[in-house]
Amino acid sequence: MLVGWVGWWRNLAVADLLRGQIVDGQFGRGRLPREAALARDFRISRNTVRAALDLLREEGLVERCPGVGTTVAAEKYPHGLHRLLGLAETLHEHGEVVNLVRTMTFIEPPAAVSRRLRVPPGEEVVYLERLRRLNGVPLSPDLTYLVREVGEPLFDADLAHNDIFVLLEAIAGQPLGTAELSLEAVNADAHTAAALEAPRGAALLMVERLTHLSDGRPVDLEFIRFRGDRLTMRGHLNRE
């Protein structure tokens, strides 16, 4: 039993290292080295290499074809966590982000949202639903609650081609300051899977973000579900 566990962990370790190289673009959209070459580089058996590549294939990250080898099936984009940026600002080097606005309206929010945005009970906020696409590929549905002061002017803005963060700073006349962020793994429900053109139950990265202006006022509460097979979260941490 212990030998089996050791082999399983080794498969994961190799898959993790290869995934990092793919995300870094070391193979582009091309072919990975042959199994024998990978085995030499990692100083492991070809069976371990084969098992690791099978894990990446199950994730949809690579394709394995007899006689051709292993090729990168889909690009995975790095999303930084060390700066407060909109999606288009973050991924500008990787292509064009377009936002499909599905709903934009005034609502009386749930009490939990009112508390987070520090608005009195019963006061309306702007509620916005968008589907974010990168180079035509659906990347994330985004549910956003905005305080009315900065949200109402967005009805006249070009939300399809602009990050909300950029628009909010222009409306508020001051830069954004800080954001509270939480990140967890969830599975795609039927509607989210359809919107993302992904299998039902697919792994998603769910981000909850409460953004404040530089003066400390909370103005934007977002719930974002990213396709786990298309995005990698990255950041820089310091230990003081």
N, C-alpha and C positions, 0 to 999 in steps of 0.2 A: 504493500500500500504506500509506504514512504517513497519508494522509487517512482511510483506513478505520480505522486504529488510533486516530486522534484522535477520530473519531466514536464509536467503541466506548467509549473512556474517558469521553467526555462523557455518554454514556447511563448509564454506571455512576455517575458523580458525581450526576446528577439523581436516579437511583433511590435512591441512598444518602440524599440530603437528604429525599426524600419519605418514605422508610422511617422516618427519624428523627422526622418530624412525625407519622406514623401512630402510632408507639410512644409518643410524648408525648401522644397523645390529642387532637391538634389538630383532627382530623376526627371524633372519636368513632367510632360505627359508621355514620356517614352517608356523604355523597357528597363526593368531592374536587372542587376547582374544575375548570371546563371546561379542555380542552386549550389553548384560546386564552388563557385567563387565566393558566395556568401558564407558557405560552411568554412572556407579557409579564413575569411576575414573575421568571423565571429568565433573561430576555433571550436566549432560544434559539429555535430553530425548532420548529414543531409536530411535525415528524417526529422530532426528538430527544425531545420530551415523550412522543410515542406509543411510541417504542422503550423509554423508561424505564418507562412504565406496563406495557408488555408483560413486562418483566423482573419487576416486582412481581406481576403476574398469575401468571407461572410459579412464583413462590414460594408462591402461595396466599394472598397478603396482600390482594389486591384482586380485584374482579370487574369486567369490562367488558361492558356491555350496550348495544347500539345503541339510540339514542333515550333512554337513561337516563343514560349516562355511566359514570364509574368510582366504585365504592363500596368501602368497607372491608369485606373478606370475613370477617376474623377478627381478634380482638384479640390483640396481642402484649404480653406482660407484662415489665416491667423487673425484673431480679434484681440487686440491689446486690452489689458485691464489696468494699465498704469496711468492712463490719461482719460479725461472725460470728453469723449468725442461721439459724434453721431455716426451712424453706420456708413454713410457715404464718405465721411471724413476718414474713417478707419480703413475702409477698403478701396480707396480711390486708386491705388496702384493695381488693383485686380480687375477693374472694369467699372461699368455704370450701374449704379443703384437706382431703381425706379420704384416708387411707392404707389400701389393701387389703393386708393381710398375707398373703403367699403361703406363706412358709416361715419358721419360727423354730426353731432347734435348736442343740445343741452339736456342734461339729466340731473335728477336729484340722486347723488351717489349713495352707495351703501355707507353706513356709519363708519366702517373701518377706513374707507377712502377719505371721508371728511376729516377724520382724526389725523391721518397722515399728511393731508394737505393743509390742515389747520383752518378749515373753513367751518362756519357755524352750521349746526344741523339744519337741514332743509334748504341750504343755499345751493343753487345749481352750479355745476361745473361743465366743462366741455368734455365730451366723450368722443374718442376717435378710434376707429378700427382701420388698420392698414395691412396690406400684404406686401412685404419687401422682396424685391427680386434683384438678383445680381447677374448681369449678362443674360437676362431672360429666365434664369433658374430661380424658382421660388425658394427663398432662404428663411423667412420668418414672418409669422403673423404677429402684429404688435397692437396691444390694447392699451390706450393711453387716456389718463384723466388729467385735465389741466385746469388750474384756477382760472376763473372767468376773465380776470384782468388781462392775462396774456393769451388765453385760449381763444377769446372771441375774435380778435383781429386775424386769426389764422383762417377763418372762413373765406377771406379774400386772398389768401396766399397760394402760391404754387407748391402744394404739398407733394406733388408727384415727383419733382426733381430737386427738392431741397430737404436737408435735414431740419427737423424741428428745432434742434439746439441753436442752429444759426439764426433761424427766424425768431426764436424767443429772445435772444440777445439783442436783436434789432428792435423788437417791440418793447422790451423792458428798459432799453437804454443802458444796460450794464451787462457785464459778462456773467456766465454761469459760474458757480463756485464749487460746491462739493456735491457728491451723490452717495447715498447709502445703497449698497448693492448686495443682493443675495443670489446665489447660483445653485441650482439643483438639477438632477436628472429626472425626467418624466417620460412617460410613453405617450405617443400620439393617439388621441381619440379619433373617431371616425371622421369628424368634420375637419380637424386640424390636418390629419393625414391626407385628406382629399385636397385641401388648399396647398399643401406642400408637395403634392404628387409623390408621396412616400407611403410605404405600407402601414396599415393600421398597427399600432403598437410599436412603431419605430422609435428608437431612442432620440430624445430631444434634450437640448440644454435650455432650461427655463430660467430666465433672468428677471428678477424684480428689482426695479431701480427707482429710487426717489431722488429727484434732482432739485437742488436749491440754487437760487441766485446768489451772487457774491455777497449780498447783504444778509444771507441766511434764510430767506423766505423759501419754503418749499412750493414749487410751481408745477411739477411734472411727475406723475406716478405712472410707470410703465410696467407692463407684463409682456415679456417677449419670449417666444418659443423658437429657438434656432434648430435647424436640422443638424443633428449630431454628426452626420456623415459629410457635412459641408463646412463645418466651422470648428476651429480649435481656439479655446480661450488661453491667452498667454499674459503674463505680467512679470514685473520685477519686484522682488521683495528685499527689504533691508532689515537686518537684525541689529538694532541699536543697543 
